[in-house]
């Protein structure tokens, strides 16, 4: 069976258009998914810190734990 050259050209054009759309839209889609996941992770960390009553702060490449009650009163406390 002989395939018409116009059909092959049409298929090639469709594949190219889909590929170009993927190249254009996939990076922005990935970025929006990454950003939303990052913010959800930050919210989860904040909720966990609120539930435990402690907050962990990175200071000079060391992790320090502070009590939320002590921080709210303005006193410094480390464990």
SETOR-388407 format. One record per residue (C-alpha): z, y, x. Coordinates in steps of 0.5 Angstrom, whole numbers, plus 500, padded with zeros to 3 digits. Layout:
N
ZYX...
//
This chain:
79
500500500498507503503512503500519501501524507504530502509525500512524507511532508515533502521528504521531511522538508527535504531532509530538514533543508539538507540538514540545515545546509550541512549545519551552516556550511560544514564548519566553514568548509572544515575551517578552510581545509584546516587552514590550507593544511596548516599553511601546507605544513608550515611551507613543508617545515620551511623547506625542510629547514632550508634543505638542512641549513638549520632552523628551530626556534621555540624560545621560553618553551625550549627548542633551540637550533640555529644555523641559517648561515650564522643567523644570516651573518648576524652571529648567534650560535646554539648547539
//
